[in-house]
Amino acid sequence: MESKKVILKDGQAKVIDSERINMLTDFLRRINKEGITKELREEGLDIVKSIDPLELSIAEQNLIDDGMEPSELRHLCDIHMEILKDELEKLKSNISRGHVLDTLVEEHTKILGLLEELEVVTSKIVKMDKYNKKNAEFSKALEIVQGILDAELHHKREEDVLFPELEKRDITGPTRIMRLEHDQLREKKRRLKELIKVVEYLDFEDFKDNLQSLSKEICFELKDHIFKENYILYPTALGAIKDEKLWENMREKCDDIGYCPFTPKECIEK
């Protein structure tokens, strides 16, 4: 079976199954063209059980290399989540309210809501003919982006509590990818905030182009990131970490780090 070696950021190598990558690439291409059918849903469930975030990222890059617009991939994220929505419910049914993973999943739901709001407000702004500082959409956009930036403690709990426990169990490839994506998204979110803050000093047409481009990138990449964590990384963590006392200890460490403004209260109340 053909395979290829991918060199990760820290210099370590990971062997990737090229045949499986090609199968995943073809599957993503078909669901983008055909939508979700019963057959593709079943196929998707089988595929996702055997892939990791790095393989999914390579398959998506294959589609871009073949000419698919990155904006089209944004819709694939929604399709991924639609196919696997029942699987997320299965994960949640196996953990209690306030469990480390439960809180992370619930925060993801809040972040996805903010991304939907960002898409709506961006669409409204790009349809405007000129900038008007009295228009509430600009302050709303800034508020939404700040809400997305407020996820920093969510990422810190993953990076400082969850990921190290996975890495102790030799689950290192996925956590490296997630850390890298955190860094990339962090920079883009900050750029978007700064862009909106200085809108009155910019050529409005240039501002709209940059706003639309950056918003699309963030919405796609963050949805894709959440998909990988909800449906691949978190189930892996639940299967790998069996000690309930360890989960309780991890929860205490999460409490020490703190939570996001949008974290549901029922997740953090003891």
N, C-alpha and C positions, 0 to 999 in steps of 0.2 A: 504494500500500500504506500503510495507516494506521500511524503511528508516534507515539511520545511521547518527550518529553525529560525525563530524570531528572537532577536536580541532585545531584551527589555532595558529600561532606563538605567537600572543599577548595574548593567553589564552581564547579568545572568541570562541564560538561554532557556527558551521554552520550545519544545517540539510541538508543532501544530500539524494536525491531520489535514492535508490539502483536499482530500476527497470529501471530508466532512464539511470543510469550508465551502467547497463548490456546491454541495447539496444544500447548505444553508443559504448561499447566495441565490441559487435557483428558486428556493422556496420564497424568499423575500421578494424576488422579482415577480413571482406568480401572484402572491397576495396583493401586491401593489397594483397588478393589472386586473385581477379577477374579484378582489374583495374577499370577504370571509365566507367560505362555503363549509358545509359539514365536513367534507373530506379534508380540506385544508386546516380546519380547526384541529381535527384529530392528528393530522400530520405534524402540526405545530407543537402540540403537546408532547409528542414523541421526541421531536428534535430538541426542544428546550431542556429536556431532562438530561441531555448529554453534552450540552455546550457550556462554555464559560464566557465571561465578558470579553476576553481578548478575541476569541473566535467570532463573536457577534460583531465586534468592531471591525475586524478584517473583512467579514462578509459585506458589511455596509460600505466599506471603502471600495470593495470590488465593484459595487453598483455605481458608485460615483465615477470610478475609473472607466466604466463602460458607458458613461454618458448620462447617467441619471442625475438630475439636479438635486443638490442637498435639500432643497425645500420639499421635494417629493418624499424624502426619507422621513420628514417630520410626520407625515401621515402614517408611515409604517409603525411609528411608536404607538399611535392610537390603536392600530390593528393588533400589534403585539399584546397590548393590555386587554383588548377585547377578547382575544383568543384565550388568555390566561386568567381572566377575572375570577373564575371559579377556583383556580389554583391558589390565588391570594387568600380567598376565604378559607381554604383548607389550612393554610399556614396560620391564619389568625385563630382558627378554632383549636389549634394545638398549643396556644399560649394564652396566658391570663392577662387581664387588663393591667397595665403598668409594667409588664415584662419589657425588657430592653428593646426587643424587636417590635413589640406592639407599639411602643411609643414612636419608634423610627418610622414604622409604616403609617401611623396616623399623621405624623408630621409630613410625610410624603404627600398624603392626600391634600393637606393644606397648601403645600407648595404647588401641586398641580392646579389647584384652584387659582392661585396667584398667576400662574402661567397663562391660564385661560383669560384672566382679566388683562394681562399684558397684551395678549393677542388682540383683544377687543379694543383697548385704548390706542394701540399702535395703528390699527385699521382706521380708527376715527381721525387720528392726527394726520396720517398720510393723505387723507382726502381733503384736508384744509388747503385753502389757497394762500393764506398768509398767517403769520404768527400774531396772536392776540393774547397778551399776558393775562387778560381777564378771563380767558377761557379755562374752565375748571379741569379740562382734560390733561393739561400739562402738570398741574399739581397732583392730579390723580395718578398720572404715570410715574411721577417721582415717588409717590407714596407706595405704589405697587412694587417698584424696583427696590425700595428700602425694605419692604416686607420680604422680598426674595433674598436680599443680603442678610436679613436677620436669621437666616438658616445656619449661620456660622457655628453656633453651638451644637447644632445637629451634626455637622461634619466633624467637629472636634470630638464628640462622643464616639463617633464611628472610628476616627483615626487613633484616639488615645485609649479606647476601651475595647471595642469589638474587634477591630483589625488585629491588634497584637495577639489576642487569644486565638484567632484563626491562624496567624503566622506561626504560633507555637506548635500548631498541628500541621505544619507544612502546607497550609493553604495560602500561598504567597502570590501567585500570579494575579488572581482577581483583586487582591487588596492593593497591589501596585498600580493596576489600571485605575481603580477607584480613587486612589490618592492623586494620581496624575490628573484625572478629570476634575477633581475638586480644585486643584490649582488653576487649571485652564478656565474653569467656569468662574472662579473667584475673580480673576482678572477681567473677564468679559462683563461680569455684573457691575464691577466698579467703573469700567469704561462707560457703560450705559448710563449709570447714575450721573457721571460727570458730563456726559453729552446733554442730558436733559436739563441739567442745572445751568448750562451756558447757552441754551437755545436762542435767547434774545440777541446774542452777539454773533450768531451764525447766519449764513445765507440759508433761508428757510428750505429751499429745495434740496440743498446739500444735507441739511439736518434731517429731512424726511428720509432721504436715501440711506443715510447712516443709521437712523433709528430703525427703519424696517429691516435692514440687513442684520444689525446686531440683535434685535429682538428675535428674529427668526432663528439665528444661530443659538441663542440662549434657550429658547423654547424647545428646539429640537434636541440639543445636546443634554439639557437637564431632564427632559422626558425620557430620553434614551438611558441616561444614567440611573434614573429612578427605576426604570424597567429592569435593568441589570441587577440592581440591589434587591428589589422586591421579589423577583422571580428566580433569581439565580443565587445571589450571595447570601441573603437571609435564610432561605431554606437550607443552604449548605451549612450555615452557622448553627442552625437548630439541630441538624443531624450530627454535626461534629462535636458540639459542646453538650454533653449529656448530664453533667453535674448541676443539679438545681441550686445547690449552695453557691456554686461558682457564678451562676446567673444572678443570684441575689447580691453577691459581692460586686458584680459588674454594675448592677443597678445602683448600688451605693456610690460607686465611682462616678456614674452618670449624674447622680444627684449633686455630687461635689462640683462637677463641671458646670451644671446648670442647663436650663432649657430655653427654648425660643419663645418670643412673645405670643406666637400662634400655637404653641403646644397645648393640646386639649387638657384642661384641668384634671379630668378624670384619669389621665395617664400618669400624672405626677403626685396625686394625692395618695397617701398611705393609709 
